[in-house]
Amino acid sequence: MNAAVDAGILRLAQLGRLSATSVLVDGPLAAADAPALTATSLQLGLHLNFTESFGQPDLCRPLRTLIQDAYLRRLPVDEVRSGIQRQLAQFQALCGRLPDYIDGHQHVHQLPVIRQALLAALQSRPGYRPWVRDTSRPRMQGLPLRLKFKARVIASLGAAPLRRLLQRQGYSQNRGFLGVYDFQGDIPAYEGWMRHWLAQCRDGDALMCHPAAGVGQGDALASQRQSEFAVLSGEAFGHLLEEHRLIVAGSDVPQEISK
């Protein structure tokens, strides 16, 4: 996304506070920062992108338009398929291997048309079995109604149909999904949400985060990204992991959080 995001991810990897990171293969620094990323023990995923413009040749539309066109079956199937194949190939060129897992920028991987094209792309690579992010089972106990509603909206945009498609073909997914919030409230709010998430985390869950070690140019979430970084890199977060007997899992297991 930008230098501040990359710096935050790499620092948190050094601290052992992340298990995985997702790569926007067309981001402005993807090629330059790939060697430092591949030198970490993180799982590396493809952050499938059809909404963020970096001048790439793939189909790219604003999220609202993409959702509408997906549900109205107005997305050009061939362009979606070629976009997924190109991004997978670009990831392999950058990282020297195929992704350990797949997710989507703004969760686009679960939308109609895109989810079918994603499965076809995976099946076109015999023996390749990444895990795929599932948003359908958010763990939101103790969080306010507005955050529960946001999590359900995300899940409603195709998570269950994607899960059924993948289950029939034997692909694995995370069991629960955590980390959904409104990007408000700075450090105190994020630390509070994190306490709720970690208290209900289970084996095989994925907890998403969006840290940055500074201000990225043109990044509307820059301030809250820095708050996330401050919490994730802080001593209190380490104590929380110990308190809940949580291990941030590395590249040897198909999950982001183990208990």
N, C-alpha and C positions, 0 to 999 in steps of 0.2 A: 504493500500500500504506500509506504513512505519510509524514509530513513529512521524516523523515531519509532515506528512500529517494529522494524527489523531489529533495532538496537535493544528494544525492550524484550523482545522474544529471545534474542541471543543471551542477554544477561540473565533472564529467568531460567533459561536452560542451564547455564553455568551454576546457578544456585540450586538446581534440582527441584524447581517449583513447577515445571511443566513436564508433561509426558509426550506431547505431540504439538505440531503446528501445521496449519494448512497454508498452501502456497498459491498465491495469485501469479500464475506463470507469466503473465504479460505485464506485471507491475514494473515500475521504472527501475527498481533495483534488484529484481529477481535474479538476473544473471550475475550481477556483481556480488551479491550476498549469498548465493547458493553454496559456494565452497565452505563458508563458515557454518552454514546451516547443516550441511551434510557431515561436518566434523563432529556434530553433537550426537547424543544418544537418543534424540527425539524420534518418535514416529513422524513420518512426513506424509501429509495428505494433499490431495488435489482439491483446491477451493474452486470448484467449478463456477465459472463466471459467465453470465449473460446480461448483466445489468450495469457493470462498471466499465466505462470506456477508457481504454489505454491505447486506442488506435489499432486494436487487433482486427483481423479480418472477419471474425465470427459475428454472428447475429448478436446485437446488443440493443436492449430497449429499457426504458425506465421500468422499475419493478411493477408498478400498478398496471402498465400496459402489457408487460410480459405475462402477468397473472391472468389478465382478461383474455389475451390472445391464446394462452395455454388452455384455458377452460372452454373457450369457444372453438378450439381446434384450428386456430388461424396461424399457428407457428409453422413455418416451412420445415417439414421433417428432415429433408436432406441437409439443410443448413444447420439444424440442431445436431444431427449426427456427425457432420463433418467438424463442427465446433468442438464437440466432446473428444473426437478422435485427435484433433490437432492439439488440444490442451493436454491430453494424456501423453502425446508424443513430445510436446514441449517440456512437460515435467520430466520425462525420462532423459531428455537432452540436458536439462539443467542439473538433475540430481543423480544421474547415472543409474537409476532404477525406476520402476513403476511405483506409484503411490502405495503406501501401506493402507490407506483408507481414502474414501471419497466423501466430501461434503459439498455444500454449495454456498456461494456468496449470497447472503440474504435467503438462504435455504432453497435456492432455485432447483436443486437436484431432485426435489420431491414433486415438482409440478407435473401435470399431465404433459404428454409428448416428450418432455425432457427425461422423465424417469424411465420410460420405455426405451428411449435412445441410449440412456446410460447403461441399462441392463444389456442391450445389444452390444454396446462397446466392450463391456466386460466379458461377455461370452465370446467375442471375437478373438480373445487372447486366451487360448487353452492353458489351463493350469494356474491362471492368475486369479487369486481369491482375496481381494481386499475386503475390509469391513466398510460399511456404509453408515453414515450418521442417521440415526432415527430420532425424530423429535416428538414421536407420538405418545411417549410416556413421561411427561414432565413431572418432576418431583417438586411440588410447590407448597408443601405443608407449612403453615405459619406465615406465609407471605400474603400481602394484601390482595384484594380482589382484582385490582387493575393489572397486577403482574400475572395472576392466574389467568386472567382473560387474554393477555398478550400471548402467553404460552399456548393456550388453547387455539388461538387464531393461527399461530405458526403451525401447530400440529394439523389443523384442519385443511391446510393447503397441500394435502396429498401424502402425508406421512403414513397413514394406514394402508392405502393402496400400494405405496412403495414397499412397505414391509411385507405385504402379501406376495408381491412379485419376487422379492429377494428370497423369502422363505421357501418358496416353491423350487428355487434353483439352488438352495443350500448356502447362500451367502449369509455371513454373520453381521450383526449390528450391536451397538451399545444397548444395554438393557433399559436404563433410565436416562433422562436428559435434564441437566441443570444449567443454570447460568442466565436464564431469561430475566431481564429487568428493563427499566425504562431509561437507562443511561442518565440518571439524575442523582443528585445528592452528594457528590464528591466522596471523599474517603469515608466519612462516618456511615453513610448509607450503604456503600458497597461492602464495607466490613460487616455490617449488620446482615445484609443478604447472604454473604459468604458463610456466616455462622449458621444460618438456617439451612443452606445447601449442604454443608459438610455434615450437619447433624443427621441428615436423612440419606446420605450417599450410601450406595450399595455396590457390591462387586459388579464390575462391568459397566458402570455408569460413565457417561461423558459429561464433563462440566466445561462449558465453553467460556472463554474470556477474550478480552480485546485490549491487551495492554500496549502502552507506548512509553518510551523513556524520555519523551520530550514532545514538543509541538510539531506536528506535521503540517506542512503548508496546505491550506484548503481543507483541512480535516475538521468537519463539524463536531466530531466526537473527541477532539484532542484533549480537552480538559478532563473528561471522564476517563479516557484511556490512561492518562497519567495517574488518576486516582486508583485505577485498577492495578497499575504497576506498583504503586506505593504499597498497596495492601498485599499483593502477591509476593513482593520481595521483602516484606517486613518480618520482623521476629515473631510478631503475634500470629502470623499465618502458619509459621512452622509449629508453634505451640498448638494451634488448632488441629493441624494434621496429627500431631502426637495424641492430643486429647481424644480424637475420634478414631484412632488407630488406622489412619489412612496412609497408603503408600501411593505416591505418584508413579504410575507404572511406566516403564520404558518400552523399548521397541520389541521386547520379547513376548509381549502379550497383547491381545487385541482389545485393549480398553484404556481409558485415560485415568481412571481412578480405581484402585483396589482397596479392599477393606479386610 
